[in-house]
Amino acid sequence: MISRDEYERVISTFIVELNHILLHTR
């Protein structure tokens, strides 16, 4: 089972990567 800190870190990393992809797509 994942701890809450790990979960939040993964989510923030995912959001950052998603933002990069969206910026490059534009």
Secondary structure, 3 states (H helix, E strand, C coil): CCCHHHHHHHHHHHHHHHHHHHHHHC
